[in-house]
Amino acid sequence: MFEDSQILAMVKYDENGPGTPGSVQHSIFTLNGQVFMAIDVNGDEELPMNSAMSLYVTVKNSLEMERLFNGLKKEGAILMPKTEMPHFREFAWVQDKFGVSFQLALPEK
């Protein structure tokens, strides 16, 4: 869905744990050329997904905003519809079908 995106590094748990073998322990990746890092929270307590954590992604133009917004909201939810805000031509907050929240931002020129 995101262009200029790739997994840069990924470490998975092995048979020695502490997580489920084959599940991701740590990952570094890019979305639209921006670098992100994700780390597993391994413990006895389950932490539910919530909108307190979101990925902030800058988009290049209105067409890309529309494509990403529509793709992410499919089977997901709109947390904040596309709108103008100070310093942004367009801004939106959407949750994908997996519960991951994205803030999509098209800055002013």
Biopython code that builds the backbone (N, CA, C, O; Angstrom):
import numpy as np
from Bio.PDB.StructureBuilder import StructureBuilder

atoms = [
    (1, "MET", "N", (0.821, -1.180, 0.000)),
    (1, "MET", "CA", (0.000, 0.000, 0.000)),
    (1, "MET", "C", (0.873, 1.255, 0.000)),
    (1, "MET", "O", (0.634, 2.166, -0.792)),
    (2, "PHE", "N", (1.877, 1.316, 0.871)),
    (2, "PHE", "CA", (2.772, 2.471, 0.926)),
    (2, "PHE", "C", (3.915, 2.279, -0.068)),
    (2, "PHE", "O", (4.544, 1.221, -0.105)),
    (3, "GLU", "N", (4.178, 3.305, -0.868)),
    (3, "GLU", "CA", (5.303, 3.242, -1.797)),
    (3, "GLU", "C", (6.592, 3.522, -1.027)),
    (3, "GLU", "O", (6.550, 3.994, 0.110)),
    (4, "ASP", "N", (7.729, 3.233, -1.642)),
    (4, "ASP", "CA", (9.041, 3.460, -1.037)),
    (4, "ASP", "C", (9.073, 2.895, 0.380)),
    (4, "ASP", "O", (9.473, 3.575, 1.325)),
    (5, "SER", "N", (8.642, 1.634, 0.511)),
    (5, "SER", "CA", (8.553, 0.980, 1.811)),
    (5, "SER", "C", (9.249, -0.370, 1.753)),
    (5, "SER", "O", (9.187, -1.083, 0.751)),
    (6, "GLN", "N", (9.917, -0.704, 2.859)),
    (6, "GLN", "CA", (10.614, -1.986, 2.919)),
    (6, "GLN", "C", (10.933, -2.362, 4.359)),
    (6, "GLN", "O", (10.943, -1.514, 5.251)),
    (7, "ILE", "N", (11.191, -3.636, 4.567)),
    (7, "ILE", "CA", (11.664, -4.117, 5.862)),
    (7, "ILE", "C", (13.176, -4.038, 5.827)),
    (7, "ILE", "O", (13.814, -4.664, 4.981)),
    (8, "LEU", "N", (13.756, -3.268, 6.744)),
    (8, "LEU", "CA", (15.211, -3.103, 6.796)),
    (8, "LEU", "C", (15.876, -4.163, 7.655)),
    (8, "LEU", "O", (16.970, -4.629, 7.335)),
    (9, "ALA", "N", (15.227, -4.544, 8.740)),
    (9, "ALA", "CA", (15.775, -5.574, 9.635)),
    (9, "ALA", "C", (14.619, -6.225, 10.383)),
    (9, "ALA", "O", (13.616, -5.581, 10.690)),
    (10, "MET", "N", (14.780, -7.521, 10.669)),
    (10, "MET", "CA", (13.751, -8.226, 11.428)),
    (10, "MET", "C", (14.410, -9.342, 12.224)),
    (10, "MET", "O", (15.185, -10.132, 11.686)),
    (11, "VAL", "N", (14.095, -9.396, 13.503)),
    (11, "VAL", "CA", (14.577, -10.461, 14.385)),
    (11, "VAL", "C", (13.359, -11.218, 14.876)),
    (11, "VAL", "O", (12.403, -10.621, 15.371)),
    (12, "LYS", "N", (13.396, -12.532, 14.738)),
    (12, "LYS", "CA", (12.284, -13.370, 15.195)),
    (12, "LYS", "C", (12.726, -14.219, 16.379)),
    (12, "LYS", "O", (13.905, -14.541, 16.527)),
    (13, "TYR", "N", (11.760, -14.574, 17.216)),
    (13, "TYR", "CA", (12.043, -15.468, 18.336)),
    (13, "TYR", "C", (12.371, -16.853, 17.800)),
    (13, "TYR", "O", (11.829, -17.284, 16.782)),
    (14, "ASP", "N", (13.274, -17.549, 18.505)),
    (14, "ASP", "CA", (13.578, -18.929, 18.152)),
    (14, "ASP", "C", (12.985, -19.855, 19.222)),
    (14, "ASP", "O", (12.176, -19.420, 20.042)),
    (15, "GLU", "N", (13.382, -21.103, 19.212)),
    (15, "GLU", "CA", (12.843, -22.094, 20.144)),
    (15, "GLU", "C", (13.179, -21.772, 21.604)),
    (15, "GLU", "O", (12.532, -22.285, 22.516)),
    (16, "ASN", "N", (14.187, -20.925, 21.826)),
    (16, "ASN", "CA", (14.598, -20.585, 23.191)),
    (16, "ASN", "C", (13.755, -19.457, 23.792)),
    (16, "ASN", "O", (13.957, -19.072, 24.944)),
    (17, "GLY", "N", (12.804, -18.926, 23.003)),
    (17, "GLY", "CA", (11.870, -17.919, 23.515)),
    (17, "GLY", "C", (12.496, -16.565, 23.720)),
    (17, "GLY", "O", (13.544, -16.289, 23.136)),
    (18, "PRO", "N", (11.919, -15.729, 24.503)),
    (18, "PRO", "CA", (10.758, -15.991, 25.355)),
    (18, "PRO", "C", (9.430, -15.921, 24.607)),
    (18, "PRO", "O", (8.404, -16.309, 25.164)),
    (19, "GLY", "N", (9.415, -15.440, 23.366)),
    (19, "GLY", "CA", (8.177, -15.364, 22.592)),
    (19, "GLY", "C", (7.925, -16.632, 21.811)),
    (19, "GLY", "O", (8.723, -17.568, 21.852)),
    (20, "THR", "N", (6.820, -16.660, 21.105)),
    (20, "THR", "CA", (6.456, -17.797, 20.265)),
    (20, "THR", "C", (7.467, -17.922, 19.127)),
    (20, "THR", "O", (7.710, -16.947, 18.416)),
    (21, "PRO", "N", (8.061, -19.100, 18.942)),
    (21, "PRO", "CA", (9.029, -19.263, 17.856)),
    (21, "PRO", "C", (8.464, -18.814, 16.513)),
    (21, "PRO", "O", (7.357, -19.197, 16.133)),
    (22, "GLY", "N", (9.237, -17.997, 15.798)),
    (22, "GLY", "CA", (8.832, -17.490, 14.494)),
    (22, "GLY", "C", (8.118, -16.160, 14.538)),
    (22, "GLY", "O", (7.977, -15.505, 13.505)),
    (23, "SER", "N", (7.658, -15.738, 15.722)),
    (23, "SER", "CA", (6.996, -14.430, 15.807)),
    (23, "SER", "C", (8.055, -13.328, 15.871)),
    (23, "SER", "O", (9.193, -13.577, 16.270)),
    (24, "VAL", "N", (7.679, -12.122, 15.481)),
    (24, "VAL", "CA", (8.626, -11.015, 15.369)),
    (24, "VAL", "C", (8.922, -10.415, 16.740)),
    (24, "VAL", "O", (8.015, -10.035, 17.481)),
    (25, "GLN", "N", (10.200, -10.340, 17.055)),
    (25, "GLN", "CA", (10.653, -9.725, 18.293)),
    (25, "GLN", "C", (10.951, -8.243, 18.082)),
    (25, "GLN", "O", (10.640, -7.412, 18.935)),
    (26, "HIS", "N", (11.562, -7.915, 16.929)),
    (26, "HIS", "CA", (12.015, -6.549, 16.665)),
    (26, "HIS", "C", (12.085, -6.359, 15.157)),
    (26, "HIS", "O", (12.513, -7.257, 14.431)),
    (27, "SER", "N", (11.662, -5.184, 14.688)),
    (27, "SER", "CA", (11.692, -4.919, 13.254)),
    (27, "SER", "C", (11.958, -3.433, 13.007)),
    (27, "SER", "O", (11.493, -2.578, 13.760)),
    (28, "ILE", "N", (12.702, -3.139, 11.953)),
    (28, "ILE", "CA", (12.919, -1.778, 11.476)),
    (28, "ILE", "C", (12.445, -1.759, 10.029)),
    (28, "ILE", "O", (12.840, -2.603, 9.225)),
    (29, "PHE", "N", (11.597, -0.791, 9.705)),
    (29, "PHE", "CA", (10.996, -0.753, 8.369)),
    (29, "PHE", "C", (10.763, 0.690, 7.950)),
    (29, "PHE", "O", (10.838, 1.606, 8.769)),
    (30, "THR", "N", (10.478, 0.884, 6.658)),
    (30, "THR", "CA", (10.150, 2.216, 6.150)),
    (30, "THR", "C", (8.752, 2.199, 5.544)),
    (30, "THR", "O", (8.318, 1.201, 4.970)),
    (31, "LEU", "N", (8.058, 3.326, 5.685)),
    (31, "LEU", "CA", (6.784, 3.592, 5.013)),
    (31, "LEU", "C", (6.941, 4.952, 4.365)),
    (31, "LEU", "O", (7.211, 5.935, 5.055)),
    (32, "ASN", "N", (6.778, 5.028, 3.057)),
    (32, "ASN", "CA", (6.976, 6.286, 2.322)),
    (32, "ASN", "C", (8.348, 6.888, 2.597)),
    (32, "ASN", "O", (8.495, 8.110, 2.645)),
    (33, "GLY", "N", (9.341, 6.044, 2.774)),
    (33, "GLY", "CA", (10.703, 6.507, 3.005)),
    (33, "GLY", "C", (10.989, 6.930, 4.433)),
    (33, "GLY", "O", (12.123, 7.300, 4.739)),
    (34, "GLN", "N", (9.999, 6.891, 5.325)),
    (34, "GLN", "CA", (10.200, 7.248, 6.722)),
    (34, "GLN", "C", (10.518, 5.984, 7.520)),
    (34, "GLN", "O", (9.885, 4.948, 7.321)),
    (35, "VAL", "N", (11.496, 6.069, 8.418)),
    (35, "VAL", "CA", (11.935, 4.910, 9.187)),
    (35, "VAL", "C", (11.112, 4.760, 10.465)),
    (35, "VAL", "O", (10.868, 5.728, 11.185)),
    (36, "PHE", "N", (10.691, 3.519, 10.727)),
    (36, "PHE", "CA", (9.952, 3.160, 11.934)),
    (36, "PHE", "C", (10.605, 1.939, 12.575)),
    (36, "PHE", "O", (11.297, 1.170, 11.907)),
    (37, "MET", "N", (10.378, 1.771, 13.873)),
    (37, "MET", "CA", (10.865, 0.596, 14.573)),
    (37, "MET", "C", (9.712, 0.037, 15.396)),
    (37, "MET", "O", (8.953, 0.796, 16.000)),
    (38, "ALA", "N", (9.579, -1.272, 15.424)),
    (38, "ALA", "CA", (8.553, -1.935, 16.222)),
    (38, "ALA", "C", (9.229, -2.999, 17.077)),
    (38, "ALA", "O", (10.071, -3.759, 16.598)),
    (39, "ILE", "N", (8.846, -3.041, 18.347)),
    (39, "ILE", "CA", (9.417, -4.005, 19.289)),
    (39, "ILE", "C", (8.274, -4.730, 19.978)),
    (39, "ILE", "O", (7.324, -4.099, 20.442)),
    (40, "ASP", "N", (8.360, -6.049, 20.046)),
    (40, "ASP", "CA", (7.347, -6.856, 20.699)),
    (40, "ASP", "C", (7.360, -6.613, 22.203)),
    (40, "ASP", "O", (8.422, -6.459, 22.806)),
    (41, "VAL", "N", (6.182, -6.580, 22.799)),
    (41, "VAL", "CA", (6.065, -6.529, 24.246)),
    (41, "VAL", "C", (5.778, -7.954, 24.681)),
    (41, "VAL", "O", (4.646, -8.429, 24.590)),
    (42, "ASN", "N", (6.804, -8.622, 25.150)),
    (42, "ASN", "CA", (6.637, -10.010, 25.547)),
    (42, "ASN", "C", (6.504, -10.073, 27.056)),
    (42, "ASN", "O", (7.404, -9.664, 27.789)),
    (43, "GLY", "N", (5.408, -10.571, 27.498)),
    (43, "GLY", "CA", (5.163, -10.689, 28.922)),
    (43, "GLY", "C", (3.858, -11.414, 29.152)),
    (43, "GLY", "O", (3.211, -11.884, 28.217)),
    (44, "ASP", "N", (3.488, -11.495, 30.409)),
    (44, "ASP", "CA", (2.269, -12.204, 30.763)),
    (44, "ASP", "C", (1.019, -11.364, 30.521)),
    (44, "ASP", "O", (-0.080, -11.906, 30.404)),
    (45, "GLU", "N", (1.182, -10.050, 30.447)),
    (45, "GLU", "CA", (0.023, -9.174, 30.303)),
    (45, "GLU", "C", (-0.218, -8.835, 28.836)),
    (45, "GLU", "O", (0.693, -8.406, 28.128)),
    (46, "GLU", "N", (-1.448, -9.033, 28.396)),
    (46, "GLU", "CA", (-1.837, -8.696, 27.021)),
    (46, "GLU", "C", (-2.113, -7.196, 26.937)),
    (46, "GLU", "O", (-2.876, -6.655, 27.737)),
    (47, "LEU", "N", (-1.490, -6.524, 25.963)),
    (47, "LEU", "CA", (-1.720, -5.099, 25.770)),
    (47, "LEU", "C", (-2.549, -4.913, 24.511)),
    (47, "LEU", "O", (-2.060, -5.168, 23.411)),
    (48, "PRO", "N", (-3.793, -4.475, 24.649)),
    (48, "PRO", "CA", (-4.654, -4.319, 23.466)),
    (48, "PRO", "C", (-4.206, -3.132, 22.616)),
    (48, "PRO", "O", (-3.640, -2.164, 23.124)),
    (49, "MET", "N", (-4.470, -3.224, 21.312)),
    (49, "MET", "CA", (-4.201, -2.114, 20.411)),
    (49, "MET", "C", (-5.125, -0.968, 20.792)),
    (49, "MET", "O", (-6.278, -1.191, 21.162)),
    (50, "ASN", "N", (-4.617, 0.267, 20.703)),
    (50, "ASN", "CA", (-5.467, 1.433, 20.945)),
    (50, "ASN", "C", (-4.899, 2.609, 20.173)),
    (50, "ASN", "O", (-3.780, 2.549, 19.664)),
    (51, "SER", "N", (-5.677, 3.679, 20.089)),
    (51, "SER", "CA", (-5.269, 4.816, 19.269)),
    (51, "SER", "C", (-4.239, 5.716, 19.955)),
    (51, "SER", "O", (-3.858, 6.749, 19.405)),
    (52, "ALA", "N", (-3.788, 5.332, 21.147)),
    (52, "ALA", "CA", (-2.732, 6.104, 21.801)),
    (52, "ALA", "C", (-1.420, 5.993, 21.021)),
    (52, "ALA", "O", (-0.542, 6.846, 21.151)),
    (53, "MET", "N", (-1.293, 4.953, 20.221)),
    (53, "MET", "CA", (-0.116, 4.767, 19.379)),
    (53, "MET", "C", (-0.571, 4.856, 17.933)),
    (53, "MET", "O", (-1.509, 4.172, 17.525)),
    (54, "SER", "N", (0.095, 5.700, 17.164)),
    (54, "SER", "CA", (-0.219, 5.772, 15.745)),
    (54, "SER", "C", (1.060, 6.059, 14.969)),
    (54, "SER", "O", (2.024, 6.602, 15.508)),
    (55, "LEU", "N", (1.049, 5.688, 13.710)),
    (55, "LEU", "CA", (2.179, 5.948, 12.822)),
    (55, "LEU", "C", (1.874, 7.221, 12.036)),
    (55, "LEU", "O", (0.857, 7.303, 11.347)),
    (56, "TYR", "N", (2.744, 8.195, 12.140)),
    (56, "TYR", "CA", (2.596, 9.468, 11.444)),
    (56, "TYR", "C", (3.328, 9.357, 10.114)),
    (56, "TYR", "O", (4.544, 9.167, 10.088)),
    (57, "VAL", "N", (2.594, 9.475, 9.008)),
    (57, "VAL", "CA", (3.175, 9.299, 7.680)),
    (57, "VAL", "C", (2.884, 10.538, 6.834)),
    (57, "VAL", "O", (1.726, 10.921, 6.662)),
    (58, "THR", "N", (3.929, 11.156, 6.310)),
    (58, "THR", "CA", (3.792, 12.294, 5.410)),
    (58, "THR", "C", (3.544, 11.776, 4.001)),
    (58, "THR", "O", (4.262, 10.896, 3.527)),
    (59, "VAL", "N", (2.536, 12.316, 3.332)),
    (59, "VAL", "CA", (2.224, 11.925, 1.961)),
    (59, "VAL", "C", (2.657, 13.024, 0.999)),
    (59, "VAL", "O", (2.832, 14.177, 1.393)),
    (60, "LYS", "N", (2.829, 12.647, -0.286)),
    (60, "LYS", "CA", (3.389, 13.567, -1.281)),
    (60, "LYS", "C", (2.358, 14.507, -1.896)),
    (60, "LYS", "O", (2.671, 15.658, -2.199)),
    (61, "ASN", "N", (1.114, 14.017, -2.084)),
    (61, "ASN", "CA", (0.110, 14.818, -2.774)),
    (61, "ASN", "C", (-1.293, 14.326, -2.427)),
    (61, "ASN", "O", (-1.454, 13.344, -1.701)),
    (62, "SER", "N", (-2.305, 15.016, -2.950)),
    (62, "SER", "CA", (-3.702, 14.673, -2.655)),
    (62, "SER", "C", (-4.084, 13.296, -3.184)),
    (62, "SER", "O", (-4.879, 12.593, -2.560)),
    (63, "LEU", "N", (-3.531, 12.905, -4.320)),
    (63, "LEU", "CA", (-3.833, 11.578, -4.868)),
    (63, "LEU", "C", (-3.330, 10.471, -3.951)),
    (63, "LEU", "O", (-4.025, 9.483, -3.715)),
    (64, "GLU", "N", (-2.123, 10.644, -3.442)),
    (64, "GLU", "CA", (-1.587, 9.650, -2.516)),
    (64, "GLU", "C", (-2.392, 9.640, -1.220)),
    (64, "GLU", "O", (-2.654, 8.571, -0.669)),
    (65, "MET", "N", (-2.783, 10.796, -0.732)),
    (65, "MET", "CA", (-3.618, 10.874, 0.470)),
    (65, "MET", "C", (-4.910, 10.087, 0.264)),
    (65, "MET", "O", (-5.298, 9.286, 1.115)),
    (66, "GLU", "N", (-5.567, 10.316, -0.857)),
    (66, "GLU", "CA", (-6.835, 9.641, -1.152)),
    (66, "GLU", "C", (-6.652, 8.126, -1.224)),
    (66, "GLU", "O", (-7.445, 7.374, -0.658)),
    (67, "ARG", "N", (-5.605, 7.683, -1.921)),
    (67, "ARG", "CA", (-5.350, 6.245, -2.087)),
    (67, "ARG", "C", (-5.079, 5.578, -0.740)),
    (67, "ARG", "O", (-5.646, 4.527, -0.441)),
    (68, "LEU", "N", (-4.211, 6.189, 0.076)),
    (68, "LEU", "CA", (-3.882, 5.596, 1.373)),
    (68, "LEU", "C", (-5.066, 5.646, 2.334)),
    (68, "LEU", "O", (-5.350, 4.666, 3.023)),
    (69, "PHE", "N", (-5.750, 6.772, 2.380)),
    (69, "PHE", "CA", (-6.914, 6.919, 3.247)),
    (69, "PHE", "C", (-7.964, 5.851, 2.932)),
    (69, "PHE", "O", (-8.450, 5.165, 3.831)),
    (70, "ASN", "N", (-8.307, 5.717, 1.652)),
    (70, "ASN", "CA", (-9.317, 4.733, 1.243)),
    (70, "ASN", "C", (-8.852, 3.298, 1.488)),
    (70, "ASN", "O", (-9.643, 2.452, 1.903)),
    (71, "GLY", "N", (-7.588, 3.026, 1.236)),
    (71, "GLY", "CA", (-7.079, 1.675, 1.449)),
    (71, "GLY", "C", (-7.027, 1.287, 2.914)),
    (71, "GLY", "O", (-7.374, 0.160, 3.269)),
    (72, "LEU", "N", (-6.598, 2.205, 3.772)),
    (72, "LEU", "CA", (-6.478, 1.904, 5.197)),
    (72, "LEU", "C", (-7.840, 1.806, 5.882)),
    (72, "LEU", "O", (-8.017, 0.981, 6.777)),
    (73, "LYS", "N", (-8.790, 2.621, 5.483)),
    (73, "LYS", "CA", (-10.110, 2.603, 6.138)),
    (73, "LYS", "C", (-10.930, 1.373, 5.748)),
    (73, "LYS", "O", (-11.880, 1.014, 6.445)),
    (74, "LYS", "N", (-10.568, 0.727, 4.640)),
    (74, "LYS", "CA", (-11.294, -0.462, 4.203)),
    (74, "LYS", "C", (-11.167, -1.533, 5.286)),
    (74, "LYS", "O", (-10.060, -1.952, 5.624)),
    (75, "GLU", "N", (-12.277, -1.965, 5.814)),
    (75, "GLU", "CA", (-12.357, -2.916, 6.919)),
    (75, "GLU", "C", (-11.764, -2.342, 8.209)),
    (75, "GLU", "O", (-11.576, -3.077, 9.179)),
    (76, "GLY", "N", (-11.469, -1.049, 8.231)),
    (76, "GLY", "CA", (-10.934, -0.380, 9.409)),
    (76, "GLY", "C", (-11.914, 0.661, 9.900)),
    (76, "GLY", "O", (-13.124, 0.436, 9.902)),
    (77, "ALA", "N", (-11.385, 1.813, 10.320)),
    (77, "ALA", "CA", (-12.247, 2.868, 10.850)),
    (77, "ALA", "C", (-11.611, 4.228, 10.625)),
    (77, "ALA", "O", (-10.388, 4.367, 10.647)),
    (78, "ILE", "N", (-12.445, 5.222, 10.412)),
    (78, "ILE", "CA", (-11.979, 6.605, 10.314)),
    (78, "ILE", "C", (-12.010, 7.197, 11.719)),
    (78, "ILE", "O", (-13.079, 7.311, 12.320)),
    (79, "LEU", "N", (-10.856, 7.572, 12.241)),
    (79, "LEU", "CA", (-10.780, 8.177, 13.562)),
    (79, "LEU", "C", (-10.924, 9.694, 13.475)),
    (79, "LEU", "O", (-11.423, 10.335, 14.400)),
    (80, "MET", "N", (-10.482, 10.257, 12.353)),
    (80, "MET", "CA", (-10.663, 11.680, 12.072)),
    (80, "MET", "C", (-10.721, 11.828, 10.557)),
    (80, "MET", "O", (-9.762, 11.473, 9.871)),
    (81, "PRO", "N", (-11.826, 12.348, 10.019)),
    (81, "PRO", "CA", (-11.925, 12.470, 8.556)),
    (81, "PRO", "C", (-10.886, 13.440, 8.004)),
    (81, "PRO", "O", (-10.331, 14.263, 8.732)),
    (82, "LYS", "N", (-10.638, 13.324, 6.709)),
    (82, "LYS", "CA", (-9.697, 14.246, 6.066)),
    (82, "LYS", "C", (-10.161, 15.675, 6.267)),
    (82, "LYS", "O", (-11.338, 15.990, 6.092)),
    (83, "THR", "N", (-9.225, 16.535, 6.638)),
    (83, "THR", "CA", (-9.558, 17.926, 6.914)),
    (83, "THR", "C", (-8.330, 18.802, 6.703)),
    (83, "THR", "O", (-7.205, 18.305, 6.648)),
    (84, "GLU", "N", (-8.551, 20.096, 6.587)),
    (84, "GLU", "CA", (-7.446, 21.056, 6.592)),
    (84, "GLU", "C", (-7.134, 21.390, 8.037)),
    (84, "GLU", "O", (-8.027, 21.459, 8.882)),
    (85, "MET", "N", (-5.870, 21.594, 8.307)),
    (85, "MET", "CA", (-5.428, 22.001, 9.637)),
    (85, "MET", "C", (-4.293, 22.991, 9.462)),
    (85, "MET", "O", (-3.704, 23.061, 8.383)),
    (86, "PRO", "N", (-3.969, 23.759, 10.496)),
    (86, "PRO", "CA", (-2.797, 24.635, 10.380)),
    (86, "PRO", "C", (-1.564, 23.815, 9.986)),
    (86, "PRO", "O", (-1.275, 22.783, 10.592)),
    (87, "HIS", "N", (-0.856, 24.279, 8.984)),
    (87, "HIS", "CA", (0.376, 23.676, 8.464)),
    (87, "HIS", "C", (0.138, 22.448, 7.576)),
    (87, "HIS", "O", (1.098, 21.854, 7.084)),
    (88, "PHE", "N", (-1.127, 22.061, 7.365)),
    (88, "PHE", "CA", (-1.429, 20.899, 6.535)),
    (88, "PHE", "C", (-2.527, 21.233, 5.539)),
    (88, "PHE", "O", (-3.549, 21.815, 5.901)),
    (89, "ARG", "N", (-2.310, 20.860, 4.276)),
    (89, "ARG", "CA", (-3.383, 20.970, 3.283)),
    (89, "ARG", "C", (-4.447, 19.923, 3.562)),
    (89, "ARG", "O", (-5.643, 20.186, 3.432)),
    (90, "GLU", "N", (-3.999, 18.723, 3.950)),
    (90, "GLU", "CA", (-4.908, 17.640, 4.322)),
    (90, "GLU", "C", (-4.295, 16.868, 5.479)),
    (90, "GLU", "O", (-3.080, 16.685, 5.553)),
    (91, "PHE", "N", (-5.156, 16.420, 6.377)),
    (91, "PHE", "CA", (-4.726, 15.602, 7.499)),
    (91, "PHE", "C", (-5.851, 14.625, 7.812)),
    (91, "PHE", "O", (-7.024, 14.998, 7.776)),
    (92, "ALA", "N", (-5.508, 13.385, 8.118)),
    (92, "ALA", "CA", (-6.513, 12.375, 8.464)),
    (92, "ALA", "C", (-5.919, 11.381, 9.453)),
    (92, "ALA", "O", (-4.705, 11.188, 9.519)),
    (93, "TRP", "N", (-6.792, 10.769, 10.205)),
    (93, "TRP", "CA", (-6.380, 9.740, 11.164)),
    (93, "TRP", "C", (-7.278, 8.545, 10.920)),
    (93, "TRP", "O", (-8.498, 8.645, 11.049)),
    (94, "VAL", "N", (-6.686, 7.416, 10.570)),
    (94, "VAL", "CA", (-7.465, 6.238, 10.190)),
    (94, "VAL", "C", (-6.843, 4.993, 10.816)),
    (94, "VAL", "O", (-5.631, 4.918, 11.018)),
    (95, "GLN", "N", (-7.691, 4.030, 11.113)),
    (95, "GLN", "CA", (-7.246, 2.767, 11.694)),
    (95, "GLN", "C", (-7.452, 1.667, 10.666)),
    (95, "GLN", "O", (-8.525, 1.563, 10.072)),
    (96, "ASP", "N", (-6.429, 0.845, 10.454)),
    (96, "ASP", "CA", (-6.566, -0.226, 9.466)),
    (96, "ASP", "C", (-7.292, -1.430, 10.064)),
    (96, "ASP", "O", (-7.673, -1.420, 11.234)),
    (97, "LYS", "N", (-7.475, -2.449, 9.257)),
    (97, "LYS", "CA", (-8.238, -3.630, 9.683)),
    (97, "LYS", "C", (-7.552, -4.416, 10.794)),
    (97, "LYS", "O", (-8.180, -5.272, 11.417)),
    (98, "PHE", "N", (-6.266, -4.140, 11.056)),
    (98, "PHE", "CA", (-5.546, -4.828, 12.120)),
    (98, "PHE", "C", (-5.543, -4.032, 13.429)),
    (98, "PHE", "O", (-5.020, -4.499, 14.441)),
    (99, "GLY", "N", (-6.129, -2.827, 13.405)),
    (99, "GLY", "CA", (-6.169, -1.995, 14.598)),
    (99, "GLY", "C", (-5.019, -1.016, 14.710)),
    (99, "GLY", "O", (-4.889, -0.338, 15.730)),
    (100, "VAL", "N", (-4.174, -0.923, 13.679)),
    (100, "VAL", "CA", (-3.056, 0.023, 13.682)),
    (100, "VAL", "C", (-3.559, 1.383, 13.214)),
    (100, "VAL", "O", (-4.225, 1.483, 12.183)),
    (101, "SER", "N", (-3.239, 2.430, 13.973)),
    (101, "SER", "CA", (-3.675, 3.786, 13.633)),
    (101, "SER", "C", (-2.599, 4.512, 12.833)),
    (101, "SER", "O", (-1.408, 4.412, 13.127)),
    (102, "PHE", "N", (-3.046, 5.245, 11.814)),
    (102, "PHE", "CA", (-2.158, 6.024, 10.962)),
    (102, "PHE", "C", (-2.634, 7.462, 10.924)),
    (102, "PHE", "O", (-3.818, 7.722, 10.710)),
    (103, "GLN", "N", (-1.720, 8.398, 11.130)),
    (103, "GLN", "CA", (-1.995, 9.810, 10.896)),
    (103, "GLN", "C", (-1.353, 10.142, 9.551)),
    (103, "GLN", "O", (-0.133, 10.075, 9.403)),
    (104, "LEU", "N", (-2.175, 10.494, 8.588)),
    (104, "LEU", "CA", (-1.707, 10.816, 7.250)),
    (104, "LEU", "C", (-1.668, 12.329, 7.113)),
    (104, "LEU", "O", (-2.660, 13.005, 7.387)),
    (105, "ALA", "N", (-0.531, 12.862, 6.691)),
    (105, "ALA", "CA", (-0.360, 14.325, 6.658)),
    (105, "ALA", "C", (0.181, 14.769, 5.306)),
    (105, "ALA", "O", (1.199, 14.268, 4.828)),
    (106, "LEU", "N", (-0.527, 15.725, 4.701)),
    (106, "LEU", "CA", (-0.059, 16.392, 3.486)),
    (106, "LEU", "C", (0.277, 17.820, 3.892)),
    (106, "LEU", "O", (-0.625, 18.647, 4.028)),
    (107, "PRO", "N", (1.566, 18.128, 4.090)),
    (107, "PRO", "CA", (1.966, 19.465, 4.556)),
    (107, "PRO", "C", (1.654, 20.545, 3.521)),
    (107, "PRO", "O", (1.509, 20.274, 2.329)),
    (108, "GLU", "N", (1.555, 21.783, 4.022)),
    (108, "GLU", "CA", (1.437, 22.925, 3.115)),
    (108, "GLU", "C", (2.709, 22.997, 2.288)),
    (108, "GLU", "O", (3.764, 22.518, 2.706)),
    (109, "LYS", "N", (2.602, 23.594, 1.125)),
    (109, "LYS", "CA", (3.813, 23.745, 0.282)),
    (109, "LYS", "C", (4.744, 24.746, 0.851)),
    (109, "LYS", "O", (5.804, 24.999, 0.279)),
]
sb = StructureBuilder()
sb.init_structure("model")
sb.init_model(0)
sb.init_chain("A")
sb.init_seg("    ")
for serial, (resi, resn, name, xyz) in enumerate(atoms, 1):
    if name == "N":
        sb.init_residue(resn, " ", resi, " ")
    sb.init_atom(name, np.array(xyz, "f"), 0.0, 1.0, " ", f" {name:<3s}", serial, name[0])
structure = sb.get_structure()
